[in-house]
Structures are given as structure tokens and as C-alpha cells.
Amino acid sequence: MSGNGSGDGRTLAPFGRRSLEVVDVHASGGYRIFSLRDAEGPLPRAGQFYMLAAGNRWAERDERPFLPRAFSVADAVADDDGLRLDFLVDDVGPGTARLAGLERGEPVWVNGPLGRPFSAPGDLAPGAAGGILVGGGIGVAPLAILRRQLAERGVATRILLGFRDALHSGGLDDLFACCEVRLASEDGHAGHKGYVTDLLAVLLEGDDAGSSAVYACGPPAMLEAVRTMCAESGVPCELAMESPMACGFGACFGCAVPLAEGGYMRLCVDGPVVGGGEIETALVAGAGHR
């Protein structure tokens, strides 16, 4: 495996896309997890993403899924055969339906890992020694690999996950089985009845809130709430954001989001992980890939 990196800590993708084989696929709550075997690519950093397109039948259904879809990696484990890459997918449209329907042995065209990863707590603030991970819906995926990579460095984490309902939830038993998780659900089927940001508000009111950094991924409204709450509490935060991406290399400008100081950033190359103070808002139109 190659292991090239950049000055900002991101792992750089090999040039061009490559064909990887599906080695496992199974249901995980209301979502599905599919795993790819990558014999050549480098180990990704938490928060990075891959551009994915099924090798077979990708252009069915009036060719709508022609463009690849951007997916955060949920886990990456090295073994003698390379890397096993895990992805969490929710069937919400023709593109995600095709990926949710992958079967063992199918080829998938892959480009990645791409983008800017999460930072260590100490890099966000000198007094931050631990992390509070806040995930909503399918956005729990990049927090799973983040939790593991932080744990390997001895960084303590508290995990807050929220889901709309049982149908729109998953990944818990597969990605977070090893650790304590505080849950919230809007319909009350699990944990606190309400929003995951309700749980975050309690932690931010605690005396030790200043010793942690917040990491979040989820729907835009949740991310904007996290960004605002952390700003008001003086707690550093990083958000893994999503916006329509056609290329993953910054050429199409489809994923531009406004900066707090004016101008724009391209999430695929300047993100997808951004500091809460960098952006004007996390309420990005068009988030979600179908």
C-alpha cells in the first residue's frame, strides 16, 4: 500500500480511479454496510471520503446515477491483503439504491481517499484533551472511524448519536458496539426522545466542557445547531459537511459553501471537515446524495 500524505494531515489518493471488489454487504438497522477490498490505496484519515460508482448496471434507471457519489469512510482496517473499507449507506434515491444493492464479488469504481480529515483535539484548542462526537442519521459513519483512531492515540471520547426513527437508523451494532453511546431519537424509539443536540447541550453546560472539542456529522440543521451552540459556549468544533459533488477534485465548484469572512470554499478539497468558525452557515442547500 502507498502511504503518501500532505502537510495538513490528509492522506492523498492514488492518481486515477481503481476497481475494488465488494467483500461483504449486510443490513445494519435501517441502513446497509458494504465493504470493499483495497489492495493499493493508502489508509484514510477519519473524515475523508471516497467517490464511488458501481461497476455494473450503474447507468440504469434513465442513466440518473451516472455521476459517482461521495461517501465518508466508516472504517478502514489493514490486513495482509490490503485494506477493508466499510461504508454505511441509506437507500434514498437511484444512486444510493444502486450502492445499497451491491452484492459480494461486484466491482466498484473508487477514487480516494479525498478531502481534509478531522483534527486532533489539541490542534483545535490547547486545553482540549478529549472529544465529543455528535452524529445524526447516516452522518454517524465518519464518527465511527474517528472514535477508533482517537482511541488508538489514547484520546477519550463521548459519543452522542441521534436518529429520526427506527427506519432511518443503523450502524450501532456494527460500528459502535465496543463503546458507550448516548442515543436520541425523534420518535422516542431509543434513548432520549428529542434531538441529539439536546444531549450535547447538557455536556456543554458541564464544568469539563472546555477540556473537549466537538466533532459532528449529520443533516445541515443539526450541524448548524452544533456550530451555534459551540460558538456560544466557546468550545471548538469541527463539522463534516456534505454538498453535491460531481468530481471530488474541486473542478466543478458544485460543493462551494460560503465562508464567514466572505468568499467560498470547495468542500471536496478544502473540506469536507471544516472548523465551525470558518463558515457562514452549515445550512447548505442540496446536501444529500440520491
C-alpha positions as CSV (number, residue, x, y, z in Angstrom):
1,M,0.0,0.0,0.0
2,S,1.1,3.5,-0.7
3,G,1.1,6.0,2.2
4,N,1.6,9.5,0.8
5,G,0.3,12.4,2.8
6,S,0.1,16.2,2.7
7,G,1.1,19.0,5.0
8,D,-2.4,19.4,6.5
9,G,-2.5,15.7,7.6
10,R,-4.7,14.4,4.8
11,T,-4.0,11.2,3.1
12,L,-3.6,11.7,-0.6
13,A,-5.4,9.4,-3.1
14,P,-3.6,7.5,-5.7
15,F,-3.9,9.0,-9.2
16,G,-7.0,7.9,-11.1
17,R,-9.8,5.6,-10.1
18,R,-9.4,1.9,-9.4
19,S,-11.8,-1.0,-9.4
20,L,-12.4,-2.7,-6.0
21,E,-14.3,-5.8,-5.1
22,V,-17.2,-6.0,-2.7
23,V,-16.2,-8.5,0.0
24,D,-19.2,-8.1,2.3
25,V,-22.7,-6.5,2.4
26,H,-25.3,-6.7,5.1
27,A,-28.2,-4.8,6.8
28,S,-27.4,-2.6,9.8
29,G,-30.7,-1.4,11.3
30,G,-32.5,0.6,8.6
31,Y,-29.2,1.1,6.7
32,R,-26.8,-1.2,4.9
33,I,-23.0,-1.6,5.2
34,F,-20.9,-2.7,2.2
35,S,-17.2,-3.5,2.4
36,L,-14.5,-3.1,-0.3
37,R,-11.1,-4.7,-0.5
38,D,-8.4,-2.2,-1.4
39,A,-5.0,-3.7,-2.1
40,E,-3.4,-0.5,-3.3
41,G,-4.9,2.6,-1.6
42,P,-3.4,4.2,1.5
43,L,-5.1,4.2,4.9
44,P,-7.6,7.0,5.1
45,R,-7.9,9.6,7.9
46,A,-11.2,10.0,9.7
47,G,-13.4,12.5,7.9
48,Q,-12.1,11.7,4.4
49,F,-14.3,10.4,1.7
50,Y,-14.4,8.3,-1.5
51,M,-16.1,8.8,-4.8
52,L,-18.0,5.6,-5.5
53,A,-19.7,4.2,-8.6
54,A,-20.9,0.6,-9.0
55,G,-19.1,-1.2,-11.8
56,N,-22.2,-3.0,-13.1
57,R,-25.5,-1.5,-14.1
58,W,-24.7,2.0,-12.8
59,A,-26.4,3.7,-15.7
60,E,-29.8,2.0,-15.3
61,R,-33.0,4.0,-14.4
62,D,-32.7,6.5,-17.2
63,E,-28.9,6.9,-16.5
64,R,-29.5,9.2,-13.5
65,P,-26.8,7.6,-11.3
66,F,-24.1,8.4,-14.0
67,L,-22.0,10.6,-11.6
68,P,-20.3,8.8,-8.7
69,R,-21.5,9.5,-5.2
70,A,-19.3,10.9,-2.3
71,F,-19.2,8.7,0.8
72,S,-17.4,9.1,4.1
73,V,-15.5,6.0,5.1
74,A,-16.9,4.5,8.2
75,D,-13.9,2.3,8.9
76,A,-10.7,1.1,7.4
77,V,-8.7,-1.9,8.7
78,A,-5.4,-3.0,7.3
79,D,-4.6,-6.7,7.0
80,D,-2.3,-8.9,4.8
81,D,-4.5,-8.3,1.7
82,G,-4.5,-4.5,2.0
83,L,-7.4,-2.5,3.4
84,R,-11.0,-3.4,4.2
85,L,-13.1,-0.2,3.6
86,D,-16.6,0.0,5.2
87,F,-19.3,2.3,4.0
88,L,-22.7,3.0,5.5
89,V,-25.5,3.7,3.0
90,D,-29.2,4.7,3.2
91,D,-31.3,4.0,0.1
92,V,-32.8,7.4,-0.6
93,G,-32.6,7.6,-4.5
94,P,-31.3,5.9,-7.6
95,G,-27.7,6.4,-6.9
96,T,-27.7,5.2,-3.3
97,A,-30.2,2.5,-4.2
98,R,-27.6,1.0,-6.6
99,L,-24.9,1.1,-3.9
100,A,-27.3,-0.3,-1.3
101,G,-28.0,-3.2,-3.7
102,L,-24.4,-4.2,-4.2
103,E,-23.6,-7.9,-3.9
104,R,-20.4,-9.8,-2.9
105,G,-18.0,-10.0,-5.8
106,E,-19.3,-7.0,-7.6
107,P,-16.8,-4.3,-8.8
108,V,-17.0,-0.7,-7.6
109,W,-15.1,2.2,-9.1
110,V,-13.3,4.1,-6.4
111,N,-11.4,7.3,-6.1
112,G,-10.0,8.3,-2.8
113,P,-9.3,8.9,0.0
114,L,-10.1,12.6,-0.7
115,G,-10.5,15.7,1.4
116,R,-9.5,17.2,4.6
117,P,-9.7,15.0,7.8
118,F,-10.7,15.7,11.4
119,S,-8.0,17.3,13.6
120,A,-6.8,16.2,16.9
121,P,-8.4,17.9,19.9
122,G,-5.2,19.6,20.9
123,D,-4.8,21.1,17.5
124,L,-8.2,22.8,17.8
125,A,-7.6,24.3,21.3
126,P,-4.6,23.9,23.7
127,G,-6.9,22.9,26.6
128,A,-8.8,20.2,24.6
129,A,-7.8,16.7,25.6
130,G,-10.9,14.7,24.6
131,G,-13.6,14.7,22.0
132,I,-17.4,14.8,22.0
133,L,-18.7,13.1,18.9
134,V,-22.2,14.1,17.7
135,G,-23.8,12.2,14.9
136,G,-27.1,12.4,13.2
137,G,-28.6,9.7,10.8
138,I,-26.3,8.5,8.2
139,G,-23.8,11.1,9.5
140,V,-22.7,8.6,12.2
141,A,-20.4,6.9,9.7
142,P,-17.3,9.1,9.8
143,L,-17.5,9.3,13.6
144,A,-17.0,5.6,13.9
145,I,-13.6,5.7,12.3
146,L,-12.8,8.9,14.2
147,R,-13.6,7.3,17.5
148,R,-11.4,4.3,16.8
149,Q,-8.5,6.4,15.5
150,L,-8.7,8.7,18.6
151,A,-8.9,5.7,20.9
152,E,-5.7,4.3,19.3
153,R,-4.0,7.5,20.4
154,G,-5.4,7.4,23.9
155,V,-7.9,10.2,23.4
156,A,-11.1,9.9,25.5
157,T,-14.4,10.4,23.7
158,R,-18.1,10.7,24.5
159,I,-20.5,9.7,21.8
160,L,-23.9,11.2,21.1
161,L,-26.0,9.8,18.2
162,G,-29.4,10.7,17.1
163,F,-31.9,9.3,14.6
164,R,-35.2,10.3,13.2
165,D,-36.9,6.9,13.7
166,A,-36.0,3.2,13.6
167,L,-36.2,3.0,9.8
168,H,-33.7,5.8,9.5
169,S,-31.1,4.5,11.9
170,G,-28.3,2.0,11.8
171,G,-24.6,1.3,12.3
172,L,-24.8,1.0,16.0
173,D,-24.1,-2.7,16.4
174,D,-21.6,-2.8,13.7
175,L,-19.7,0.5,14.2
176,F,-20.2,1.4,17.9
177,A,-20.6,-2.0,19.6
178,C,-17.4,-1.5,21.6
179,C,-18.3,1.7,23.4
180,E,-20.9,3.6,25.4
181,V,-23.2,5.6,23.3
182,R,-25.9,8.1,24.3
183,L,-28.8,7.9,22.0
184,A,-31.6,10.3,21.0
185,S,-34.5,9.6,18.6
186,E,-37.1,12.0,17.4
187,D,-39.9,9.4,17.7
188,G,-38.7,8.1,21.1
189,H,-37.9,4.5,19.9
190,A,-34.5,4.6,21.6
191,G,-32.8,6.8,24.2
192,H,-33.8,10.4,24.8
193,K,-37.0,11.5,22.9
194,G,-35.8,14.5,21.0
195,Y,-32.7,15.7,19.2
196,V,-29.1,14.7,19.7
197,T,-28.3,18.4,20.3
198,D,-30.4,18.1,23.5
199,L,-27.7,15.7,24.7
200,L,-24.9,18.0,23.6
201,A,-26.5,21.0,25.4
202,V,-26.2,19.0,28.7
203,L,-22.5,18.3,28.1
204,L,-21.7,21.9,27.1
205,E,-23.2,23.1,30.4
206,G,-20.8,20.9,32.4
207,D,-17.7,22.1,34.1
208,D,-15.4,20.0,31.9
209,A,-16.8,21.2,28.5
210,G,-13.7,23.3,28.0
211,S,-11.5,20.3,28.0
212,S,-13.1,18.8,24.9
213,A,-13.5,19.5,21.2
214,V,-16.8,18.7,19.4
215,Y,-16.8,16.7,16.2
216,A,-20.1,16.4,14.3
217,C,-21.6,15.0,11.1
218,G,-25.3,14.9,10.2
219,P,-28.0,16.8,8.4
220,P,-27.4,20.6,7.9
221,A,-29.9,21.7,10.5
222,M,-28.2,19.6,13.1
223,L,-24.7,20.8,12.1
224,E,-25.8,24.5,12.2
225,A,-27.2,23.9,15.7
226,V,-24.0,22.3,16.8
227,R,-22.0,25.1,15.3
228,T,-24.0,27.8,17.1
229,M,-24.1,26.0,20.4
230,C,-20.3,25.5,20.4
231,A,-19.7,29.1,19.4
232,E,-21.8,30.3,22.3
233,S,-20.0,28.0,24.8
234,G,-16.6,28.8,23.5
235,V,-15.9,25.1,22.6
236,P,-14.0,24.4,19.4
237,C,-15.8,22.2,16.9
238,E,-15.3,20.6,13.5
239,L,-18.1,19.7,11.2
240,A,-18.0,17.0,8.4
241,M,-20.3,18.6,5.9
242,E,-22.0,17.4,2.7
243,S,-22.8,19.1,-0.5
244,P,-23.4,18.0,-4.1
245,M,-20.1,16.7,-5.6
246,A,-19.6,15.7,-9.1
247,C,-15.8,15.3,-9.3
248,G,-14.2,15.3,-5.8
249,F,-11.2,17.4,-7.1
250,G,-12.5,21.0,-6.9
251,A,-13.1,21.3,-10.7
252,C,-16.8,21.6,-10.9
253,F,-17.5,24.0,-7.9
254,G,-20.7,22.2,-7.2
255,C,-19.8,21.9,-3.5
256,A,-19.0,25.6,-2.8
257,V,-20.1,26.9,0.6
258,P,-19.9,30.4,2.0
259,L,-17.0,31.4,4.3
260,A,-17.6,33.5,7.4
261,E,-15.1,36.1,6.2
262,G,-16.5,36.2,2.6
263,G,-15.9,34.1,-0.4
264,Y,-16.3,30.4,-0.7
265,M,-14.6,27.1,-0.1
266,R,-15.0,23.9,-2.0
267,L,-15.9,21.1,0.4
268,C,-14.2,18.4,-1.7
269,V,-10.7,19.9,-1.4
270,D,-11.0,22.5,1.4
271,G,-13.3,20.2,3.5
272,P,-15.4,18.2,4.0
273,V,-14.2,18.7,7.5
274,V,-14.4,22.4,8.4
275,G,-14.0,24.4,11.6
276,G,-17.2,25.8,13.0
277,G,-15.8,29.4,12.8
278,E,-14.7,29.1,9.2
279,I,-18.1,29.0,7.6
280,E,-21.0,31.4,7.4
281,T,-23.6,28.7,7.9
282,A,-23.9,24.9,7.8
283,L,-27.3,25.2,6.2
284,V,-26.1,24.2,2.8
285,A,-28.7,23.8,0.1
286,G,-28.8,20.5,-1.8
287,A,-27.0,18.4,0.8
288,G,-27.6,14.7,0.5
289,H,-26.8,12.3,-2.4
290,R,-29.6,10.3,-4.1
